[in-house]
Amino acid sequence: MKQKFAKDFIAGGAVVSFALWLASIVGPVIGGIFAGLPIRLAATIAFERNKGAEYIERMAKGALLGFIANFSFIFTLIFCLNTLTLYHAFITASTVCLTAIAIIRQINKTSPPNTQ
């Protein structure tokens, strides 16, 4: 039991640290969205824990996959702003994000459900 709490503590700290590091790169407004994701997810899970483990697992998995898609958008946008106009950088970042979402959805469909 103590090992589970230690793993959760370390994983949660890593996610929040990464989100705050990302916020320091992209600024407080967009960074706040990323930093708020782990907090919002934890609050949602805490208030909806009576819906069962499967619901909580889906919420956590969805949040992680959403974070990956948002991350791909932000970093593509930052990278492209050095060489493209804002309009073209936004279109490129949107395309990369939609591609990431399509790949994530495909992986999510083919991954076996957790039967524990």
N, C-alpha and C positions, 0 to 999 in steps of 0.2 A: 504494500500500500504506500509506504514512504517513497519507494522508487518511482511509482506512478506520479505522485505529487512532484517529485524532483524533476522528472521528465517534462511534465506539464509546465512547471515553473520555468525551466530552461527554454523550452520551445516557445512559450508565450513571451518571455523576455527577448528572445531572438527575433520574433516577429515584430514586436514593438520597436526594438532597436533598429531593425532594418527599415521600418516605416518612418521612423524619425530621421534616420540618415537620408532616406529618400526625400523627406520634407526639406532637409537642409539644402538639397540640390535644386529642387523645383520651386521652392518658395512656400510661404505659409498657407496660401489658399489651397493650392492643389495638394501640397504636402499634408494639410489637415485632413483631406479626404482619405489619404492613405493611412495616416496615423490613426484616424478614427475608426477604420475598419475593424481592427482587432477588438477595440472597446465595444463597438456596436454589436459585433458578433457575440461577444461574451454576455452582453446584456440580453440579447435575444435568446440565447441558449438558456440563460438563468431563468427568464420569465416563461419560457416554453418547455421546460424540462419535463413537465407532466405528459408531453406528447410522445415520449419514448425515445429510446436510443437510436432508432432508425431515422427519426426526424432530425435529431441533433447531428447525426452523422451526415445526412444530406445537407443540412445548413452549413456545417463546417467545410464540407467538400466544395459546396457551391461558392462559399466565400473565398476559399483558396484559389479556385479556378478563376473567379472574378478578379481577384487581385493580380493574377498572372496576366489576364487580358488588359487590365488597366496599366499595369507595369509596362507591357509591350507598347501601348499607346504613348505613354509619357516619354519613355526613352527614345522611341522613334521620332516623336515630335521634337524633343531637345536636339537630337542628332541632326535632323533635317533642317532645323532653323538656321544652322550655320551656312547652309548652301542654297536653300530654297526660300521662296516667299512664304509668308504665313499661310496663305491659301493652299499652296502646293504641299507644304509640310503637313498641314492638317489632313488633307486628302490622303497623303502617303501614310500618316500615322493611323488614320481610320481604316485604311486597307489592311495594314499590318495587324491592327487590333481585331478586325473581323476575321482575318485568316487565323489568328490565334484562337479566337472563339470557335471557329469551325473545327480546328484540330482538337481543341479541348473537348468539344462535344462528341467528336468521333471517338476519342480515347475513353471518355466517360461512358459511352454506349457499349464499348467492347470490354471494359473492365468488369470482372466478375463481382457480384455483390458480396459484401462481408457477411459471412454466415456464423460468426462467433456469437 
